[in-house]
Amino acid sequence: MIYELRTYNVKPEHAGEVVAVYEQYGWPQLKKWRKNLVGYFISDIGPLHQIVHLWKFADHDARDHQWTSLRANPKFVDFGRRIRPMLASQENKILKAAPWSPKV
């Protein structure tokens, strides 16, 4: 099992708008893959204006399949075009569970 932690740093002037764009355009395309989703989060303390999501995959091939399928979806591409100008940066991390970690 691998995990992907994706952090989007939102430009402060778009903090409210980005949530609406996710709800209207992003989530309808992403929810097909919710079996892989551990959770979506919005930062509250620490670095602000972040959207963080954590995904779990059986392996790298499963991860690649999900993101390749999404990038081939015109509605998801449209979501990307809408949200990209609102983001200051993005960071993706691939994580492997420690042997003593609970299975999520």
Secondary structure, DSSP 8 states (H G I E B T S, - for coil): -EEEEEEEEE-GGGHHHHHHHIIIIIHHHHGGGGGGEEEEEE--SSS-SEEEEEEEESSHHHHHHHHHHHHT-HHHHHHHHHHGGGEEEEEEEEEE--TTS---
